[in-house]
């Protein structure tokens, strides 16, 4: 797997102690790779400091901020793809900028957006990671 950007579904899987996610996370960290996580994804998934599993993952990630330039580029991607889902669009925009794959639990909308964002790697699901 190339570098990877995490979508909200990946963080939720971590929080729910999904074995597929944690086996993959161990592999990723043993390889010395650092996942990206867009700030809006953090906002969707984070529910407080008691969310220890999500905190562990976030502690090992590079958070990608949604600044003014990124906001405009994300809005342009929404327009090209015909969607209003800003979080998914920023996930794809960020992955394209870093030439990364995306790990998600819901690939449909992300794949449609990726068709308008050259540079995105594969849109991968938790099912791609192995047995539960």
C-alpha positions in Angstrom: 0.0 0.0 0.0 1.2 3.5 -0.8 0.7 6.2 1.8 -2.8 6.3 3.2 -5.4 8.9 4.1 -7.9 7.7 6.7 -11.6 8.4 6.3 -14.0 8.7 9.2 -15.0 5.0 8.8 -11.5 3.9 9.5 -11.3 5.9 12.7 -14.7 4.5 13.8 -13.5 1.0 13.1 -10.5 1.7 15.4 -12.8 3.0 18.1 -15.0 -0.2 17.8 -11.9 -2.3 18.1 -12.2 -3.8 14.6 -9.6 -6.5 14.3 -9.0 -5.9 10.6 -8.1 -2.3 11.3 -5.8 -3.1 14.2 -3.9 -5.8 12.3 -3.4 -3.3 9.5 -2.4 -0.5 11.9 0.2 -2.7 13.5 1.6 -3.5 10.0 1.6 0.2 9.0 3.5 1.3 12.2 6.0 -1.6 11.9 6.8 -0.4 8.4 7.4 3.1 9.8 4.6 4.6 7.7 2.5 7.5 8.9 -1.1 7.8 7.8 -2.8 11.2 7.1 -6.1 12.2 8.6 -7.9 15.3 7.5 -9.1 17.6 10.2 -12.8 17.3 9.3 -12.5 13.5 9.7 -11.1 14.1 13.2 -14.1 16.3 13.9 -16.5 13.6 12.7 -14.9 10.8 14.6 -13.6 12.3 17.9 -16.0 12.1 20.8 -13.6 13.0 23.7 -10.5 11.9 25.6 -12.2 8.7 26.7 -12.1 7.5 23.1 -8.7 5.9 23.8 -8.5 3.8 20.6 -9.1 6.7 18.3 -6.6 8.8 20.4 -4.0 6.1 19.8 -4.6 6.3 16.0 -4.6 10.1 15.9 -1.4 10.1 17.9 0.3 8.2 15.1 -1.1 10.2 12.2 -0.3 13.4 10.4 -3.4 15.7 10.7 -4.0 17.6 7.5 -5.6 21.0 8.2 -8.5 22.5 6.2 -7.1 25.9 5.5 -8.3 28.6 3.1 -6.5 27.2 0.0 -7.6 23.7 0.8 -11.2 24.9 1.4 -11.3 26.5 -2.1 -9.8 23.5 -3.8 -12.2 21.2 -1.9 -15.2 23.3 -3.1 -13.9 23.1 -6.6 -13.8 19.3 -6.4 -17.3 19.3 -5.0 -18.4 21.3 -8.1 -16.7 19.0 -10.6 -18.1 15.9 -8.9 -21.6 17.3 -8.4 -21.6 16.7 -4.6 -22.0 18.8 -1.5 -20.1 16.3 0.8 -17.3 18.6 1.9 -15.7 16.0 4.3 -15.5 13.3 1.6 -14.2 15.8 -0.9 -11.5 17.0 1.4 -10.5 13.4 2.1 -10.1 12.8 -1.6 -8.4 16.1 -2.2 -5.9 15.5 0.6 -5.2 11.9 -0.7 -4.7 13.3 -4.2 -2.3 16.0 -3.0 -0.2 13.4 -1.1 -0.6 10.7 -3.7 -2.1 8.4 -1.1 -4.7 5.6 -1.0 -7.8 6.1 1.1 -9.0 3.7 3.8 -12.7 3.9 4.3 -15.8 1.8 5.3 -17.9 3.5 2.6 -16.2 3.7 -0.8 -19.1 4.8 -3.0 -19.0 8.6 -2.8 -15.2 8.6 -2.4 -14.7 6.6 -5.7 -17.0 9.1 -7.5 -15.0 12.0 -6.2 -11.7 10.3 -7.0 -12.6 10.2 -10.6 -12.3 14.0 -10.5 -9.0 14.1 -8.5 -5.9 12.9 -10.3 -3.3 11.5 -8.0 -5.5 9.5 -5.6 -4.4 6.0 -5.1 -6.9 3.2 -4.5 -10.0 3.6 -2.5 -9.6 0.7 -0.1 -12.2 -0.7 2.4 -11.8 -2.5 5.7 -12.8 -5.7 3.8 -9.6 -5.3 1.8 -7.6 -5.6 5.0 -8.5 -9.2 5.8 -10.8 -11.3 8.0 -12.6 -9.9 11.1 
